[in-house]
Structures are given as structure tokens and as C-alpha cells.
Amino acid sequence: MPANKPFFNASNPYTHADSIIGTLPQHSHHQFPLSGSSSVDSSHSGGYNINSAYPPSSSNYVASANSASQLDTYAPQLVHTWSPNHSILCVAASPSRKLLFCGTQDSYILIYDLESYSLARSISNGHNASVLTLILSEDENYLFTAGSDSLVKVWDVGLLVENSSKKESTTTTNNDKMFCNEEDEVCPIYIIYTFIDVGDIFSLSWSQEFKTLFIGTQNASILYCDLLFQLDRKNHNPDSIHNLPHVRFDKFFDSKGPGGSVNKLQTQQQLLRSQVTGYHHKAELIEINQNHIIRFAHNGFIYCMVLVKREDILKMFNTSIDSSYDIILISAGGDSIIKIWGVKKTNDCYKWTSLESLDNDDEYEVLSMSIEGTCLYAGLSNMILNVWDLTTFQLVRSISCGEEAEGQEDEDDDKDDDKGKVGGSSSDQLSDILSFAVYRDCVFKASHCGVTKYKLNQYPESSSSKREFKTKLDKKGTSYNILFVEIFSSSITNKAYLLAGGNRLLNLWDISQLNDDGHNSYSNIRNTLESTSSSSVSNDRLLQELSTFISFRTVSKFPSLYLEESRRCAQFLTSLFIKLGASQTKLLPVPNGNPIVYSLFRANSPNIAKKQPRILWYGHYDVVDADDDTWNSSPYHMTAKDGNLYARGVSDNKGPILAALFSVAKLYKEEQLGCDVVFIIEGEEECGSIGFQKIISEHRGLIESGGSIDWIMLLNSYWLDDTTPCLNYGHRGVINALITIKSEKPDRHSGVDGGVSREPTMDLVHLLSSLSSKDGKIQLDNFYDNVRPITSDETELLLEIVDHHETLDPSNLIAKWSSPSLTIHAMNVSGPHNNTTVIPQTATASISIRIVPNQDLNHIKASLVKYLHTSFDQLKSENLLSVNIFHEAEPWLGNPKNDLYQVLYQNLTKHWNMTPLFIREGGSIPSIRFLEKCLNAPAAQIPCGQASDNAHLLNEKLRIINLYKLRQVLTSTLTDLAKKNKHN
């Protein structure tokens, strides 16, 4: 995140799980002054009984990383600790003024100097009411405070600093509290109130642009107050304060009792009125207009609000929300609902629209909320952190943030495994999410155990112990209730800081080095996009964007580890499409999967045809996993060497995607794009395209909104060798099945029960052997009836391939490309491994059948299941059989003689100066045939990589010249297709 901007506004709170940073010591430490100066003497801290500063002793802490040493062992640097005689409930930092503002439970506002780390000022809030929330304006000129007195007070920060420098406060002690002298008392410039009894005020948000304050209250209302003209006024006239909620006469509570008597509480209230009248005589009162109250905005207390400025709406929501709103306000509270409001201001009128409601859990309150990039984090009262994608409004993850109590860390693993579940061990119930903050893929959570740091992309699988994913930095034998955490950044030091505090404790941590590897944070993504001219479509920019694209670990197989990165990658793509000229871009949510990126470039050539052709470009941004230790270079940092680019996904499929995008963008920039181009980029291809068919079918109207699709193109294949370009016109289909045979008896000893009954493993062997004859023919009924024979044209294409590759045998190519096949991939049994005496209760085999064009997928599936059950019945076994078809893809065969293939053939010949080969593949791509059938358009496959690219393997690569040539071929192809369509 850029250091010259505060990371969050002052009403921030959330987390996820990886290391405990405190129970924090009650000492005054300062190692790294914010000003960057040498050490500062903080032995005097405004009478707050803080000891002389000294470096923290390593003996005070225990670092227990477990297996997390290979994960995230970074421990933030403790900068300073304060020990005030107050319980601090909220904070707001002013980096430019080097000040820290704290609100306390007993009505004080403490101001700390972040250069000397001393207490600069203590301000009485006028009466005994807790300060529950405070925020600063963006320019850091105004401080807004509110709490249990139902009032919002506006303070001029300049006056606070000026008065503080003119004279020092003299203090008196009364029940360990600090009071300013009457003559030095500082008052707010405004007091904002309403005639309606709103109860406590829990949350505030400030719009700097519109000078409007939004207020979240106990009575479930959202109030807003326009301070546009008031803040510009220099003179603040005295006003009556008898209408304030805590002062005004109440008919029920303030009426005299029988005989005109007045009880003790009424006497105290009268005394309070007289004291407050004197205190607030300089403040101007602002009553909130009755029309500026959104009643019953929630069905519970409104604990937190986040405001999104107009210029950030597109960045955070993509196209899921209309960017014409002046303000987006997100509120949450006791009803477990997160509401997203759109606000438009016209003159003095505000128009509110309820845009979305995100339901968390009816039983639990949303206590805290934060936004990082396009993800909204919500901390619930049941120790669950929910992560919502604001571009699709999907709940993408629920994270258990329950933390074991002191002394519970060494309990057995069985108890540990329950801690990630609601209703787990009793120690979990002690650690709710009071507040949290998000920074660089880490969440910092405040709780009674201290501050816990959770690493988002290392959250364990459900089968793993949470203990394995934590590092702990903990002071022995102590525990403090941490009520809040806040993050802010300083442009002076170019560092980021974490504030954490609670009961007589306030700590400042330096978190600048947290995951400081330049790895695809939202800010880095935004900086990358904004640092380059949006009009640049050069090859240099192509490589720059590809480097960023590669850096996302978009491994769809492990969503618990890489879900956030995959979402960021999708957001990166949408931003890039928009930057390069797309007229429409949005994310299509996939249930339990990564979103599909949809984008449209409209034809803009002056010589456009009456009906321009529409091209659909398909690709995928997910990749298979890669092990850093086995690669020659880091798989997620693109490395250029000897004319090649090395990285996971560079060839499959991220490099080809950007080649296609930049070819379209170049034509669009030059106003020579004669085709409408629709991009469909999915994030689940490596996992069988989960949800793809359903989402595309539901959004067919969107895809064909400007007309039907004429051609489908994809770039997800490879050459036969490293020298000859190719065009791919066919793939086999696939059916993957899991065959399981299970006994009703448990695992048994072969010496005791061998021979007594039929064994599952023996049944499975017999069943698998029946699937294929001795000569390798698949035994399913009528399996080969619809196999399409090789045509004479295809024979000619095969002969051309053999002419270029004398080592290739046409019969082998036919077997791999055009003939069906059966494969047994694995067999597994229950019981202990490598035990030669056990009869397994369960035996399982994974098989696949590759099918070819003209074979019906559904018919083959039904035939397989029927055959297996019929053959198993013939064994007359008492065991049980189950067959699970867990993946399938239809075969696909293109037409090499259609216009699209002929144009591609001509342009490959032109730009490579050699004749390309028409080839097929034995593998499967689930989406090709579906897209053809769904959109009624023919598809073509253009291989980009060489045979040696090592897709899915170690050291995946893509030759740079292949990337550039592909871009040239696609640019020419789009131009030629537009011309051909015009002449037709």
C-alpha cells in the first residue's frame, strides 16, 4: 500500500490466523521513532507512570513456530508501549501531524506525540460517557468523536495542537484520572445531536468530498449530517445546550415523585446539567435534520461502517455496482447483515438506494469490518471471519479465528482439531473478534489473548491442525484484553504501523516488512496498471503485465490456500481490460469456484461492415501447482533466460491470453478493430471447469447482446516440435470414473479370515480385467459402433505431418488422436500401507475412457455404469459396488477448411515464413465443444507453445518470439476476418 496514504480510515477492525503478536508487555519501549531521528527520552510521559525506555529483552518472549517456520515467521517490530491509566476503546492516527488520538472508556481523549512518544494532551469529554469511536478527516484537520452520550463532537485539530503548544496542561489527580485546568480547557467546535433518542453511537464515517458525516447508532438508524458550510465558518457562536440528549428534560425520568420529592439520581442529573452548560458554552450545536435519518437501516445495533469514495467504486466493485453514485456506504451490525448503500447528492438532497444485502449468520453480530482490494472482511461474534468478494457479492471463505486460552496450546491434537469449528472446545469461546485489520494478506485480530496474526494464503486445510500454521510471539505468564487494532501508514517514514490496545495498554508495532516481497497486493496491482500509460500496447508493456499476471498463484486445486490470489487475479484482468479499452467488463460469479472474467471490445474501425463479425476468445487464468524447491527459478516470478520466459502458467494459459488481449487492444487503439471481440476467461479449467457450463448458459444473453457469435478461438495447445507452427482441429473427450468395492466387514487379518469370504480387492481386479479384452479392445456393449473413421482429407494431413517428422508413425498418431482408449490410473485399498497381512475392507480404482468424435458422451457413461454393475453381479459377491463419474468432457472436431482456419493458416504462413501443420490431440478441454453447442459457432485452436514448453511440469517456459509472433498472427487474423465479412 502506498506509504503516502493512510491504509484505512479510523473505524477499521478485522483478521485471519497465523501468529500471536501480543499479550503485550506493560513497559515503555521505543526502538524506531516515527520521525526517523535518534533515540528519544520518554522517561517523562505526561504523568502516566511510564518507565524509562529500554530495548525489549528477548527473554520476555517465546517464539514457537512449530512447522510454520517454513511458512510465515515474520514478527513485527515493537516500536513503543504506553501504559495509560485508562481503558482505551478506539484510536486514530495523524501521520502528517505525528499525533495519535485515543478515546477512553471514562470519557477522555488522549493525544500522544509520535515523535517523543509522550502524552501531549488529555481532554475531558465533559461528562462521564465512554468514547466508543473516533475518526479523523482525510486532511487530518478535524477529529470526530462519539460514544455513549448520543453526541458527536467535532474538534479542530489545529486548535488542539496550537493550544497544546502555548501552555502546558497542569494536572490534578482524582481517582487516577487527569483533568485540564478550567482556563486551558479545550472544547469541540461543534456538537451534533438529534431529538430522537438514538442510544449509543458505535460508528462514524466521513466523506471528505461532500463534508458529510455518517453516524451508526444503537437504535438501528443511520444518521447523516452535512457540515459543508459549518466547517468553513470561522466564528462559532454560543448556543443553548438544553436540547442535548443527556441534558434535556425527560417527562418520565425527570418528573418529581409523590409529594414533589426528587430522588438522588435526579439530583445528580441536575448537577450534570449545570456542569455541562459551563463546559459546552463555546461549542455550536447542530441538530440533525429529521429527514436525514435512515430509520431501521438494520434490525440491530450498527457496529461498523465503511465509506467508499466515488473514485474507488470501480476499483473495489468492478461493474457490480453503478459507478455513478457519489458515495457507497457499507454498514453492518447486530442483525448479521452487511448492507451496501448507494448515495447520490443533488444540492442539499441525498438520495439513498439499498443496493445489496450480504447475509452472514442470523445468530451472530457483525462486530467489525474492513476492505482490502475487492474483498470485504467481516468479523462475527462467533469468532468467524467471513470474506466477501465485492465484485460478485459471493461469500468466498469463512475462517475460524477462535484462539486457545493461555496454557491450552499444548493440548492433544484431537482437541486442537475442534478449534476451527463453531461449538468446539470451551477455550475457543473465550476469544471473539473484538476488532481486526487487514494488511498484505495478513489479518490482525484483537481478543482477550492479545493480538493474533493470521496469514490468509497459509490457512490450513480442514484436515490439518491449526497449530501447524501459527507462529507465536508471546510474553510468558501474562494476558491482556486487546479491544482494538488499527493500521496506518506514514509518508514521513514510508512505513506501516499497527496499533493495538485495551485496558491500560497501548502498543505501536512496525509491520512494514510484512510479506515485503512485492507480491501482487492490491496496491501493487493498481500501481502497475497506473504506472504505465493506459494507451501503451507495446511488447514491453505486454511483458510487464504478463509478469504481474504470472505472480498470482491461481492454483484452482487448492482454494483454501490460493482463493484470495485467484480473486485478485480476476480483478487484475478486469482492470487491465478496462485500461486497454474494453467497453464492458464484469466478473461472473461461479458457486464454489473462481469467477469468470467477461469483457467486450466493440468494433471501432471506420470501414466497419453493417454486421461486423463477433469473435469469442476463451482462456483460463488458473494453473496447476508448482513446487518452488524443484524449479530452477521461482515459478511465480517470471524469469527471462536465453530467449525464453520461465514461470508457472506462462505457456498454459496466461501468456497466450495476453497475446490475444494486446492484439485486440492494438487494433482498438488504432481504430482498426473491425470485429466485436468477447473474452471469456475462466478460473477453474484445471479442475474440470467447475460451474462453467451453467454460468455461460445463464449469461448467454450477455455474451450475445450485440449479436450472435460467429467464431470461437482458443490458445491452449502446443506444437508437435520446437520449430514448426501448428493448427489444432481436434481433441478426444474423456470420462473419469472412480470404482469402489466395499465389504460390510472391517479390515481383517488374512491369517484369520483369509478364504472365508470374497475380498473387495479380488473383486475389483476381476471387474477391471473384464473391461478390456486380451487385444486391448474395450468391452462395453456397442462401444465402437459410432467411432468415426479417418477420412481421406485427414489421411493427407497425417502424411504431411510424417513428411516433417520422419520418426512419427501414422498408426501411433491415429491411436493417440482418433481412437478411443481405456486407462487404469491408480488402485488404493483401506488399512495400513505396506502391511502384507491385512484384507482391506475397501478397494478403489480410478479409470478414464477417452472417446472420439461421433461417440455420445452420455451413452458411453450409461453403458459403463451398466456394464460394471452387470459384470459385478456375475461375481455373486456379498460386497458392495459404487461407481462415481467425477469428470467428463465431450470430444471436439473442427473443420480445417472453414474460413477461420484458412485465414489462420495464411497468417501463420505469412508471419512464420513456413507452412503450418494441422494436428489433433489426445487430451481433452471440457469447454470447447460446449461453447460450440451453446453459441452455435465453430471453434479453432491455435497452439502457441513449443513441444518443450513443459506445461504442468517443472520449469514451464514460453519462447518470447512465439509470444510476439502469436500476437502478430492474431492481429492479422482479426483484420482479415473483418474484411472477409465485409465482402460477403
Secondary structure, DSSP 8 states (H G I E B T S, - for coil): --TTS-SS-SS------EEEEES--SS--BSS-TT--S----S--TTS---------GGGEEE--GGGGGS-----EEEEEE--SSBEEEEEEETTTTEEEEEETTSEEEEEETTT-SEEEEEE-SSS--EEEEEE-TTS-EEEEEETTS-EEEEEHHHHHHHHHHS----EEETTEEE--GGG----SEEEE-SS----EEEEEEETTTTEEEEEETTS-EEEEE-TTGGG---------TTSTTTS--TTTSS--GGG---HHHHHHHHHHHHHHHHTTT-EEEE--GGGEETTSSSS-EEEEEEEEGGGHHHHHTTSS-TT-SEEEEEEETTSEEEEEEEEEETTEEEEEEEEEEE--TTS-EEEEEEETTEEEEEETTSEEEEEETTTTEEEEEEE-----TT-TTS-HHHHHGGGSTT--GGGGG---SEEEEETTEEEEEETTEEEEEEGGG---TTS-GGGG-EEEEETT----EEEEEEEEETTTTEEEEEEEEBTEEEEEE-TTTT-S----HHHHHHHHHHS-TT---HHHHHHHHHHHHTS--BTT-HHHHHHHHHHHHHHHHHHHHHTT-SEEEEE--TTS--EEEEEE----TT--TT--EEEEEEE--B----GGGSSS-TTS-EEETTEEESTTIIIIIHHHHHHHHHHHHHHHTT---SEEEEEEES-GGGT-TTHHHHHHHTHHHHTTTS---EEEE---B-SSSSS-EEEEEE-EEEEEEEEEE-SS--EEHHHHTTTS--HHHHHHHHHHTTB-TTS-B-STTTTTT-----HHHHHHHHHHHHH-TT--HHHHHHHHTS-EEEEEEEEESSSTT-TTEE-SEEEEEEEEEE-TTS-HHHHHHHHHHHHHHHHHHTT-SSEEEEEEEEEE--EE--TTSHHHHHHHHHHHHHHSS--EEEEESS--HHHHHHHHHHT--EEE---B-GGG-TTSTT-EEEHHHHHHHHHHHHHHHHHHHHHHHH-
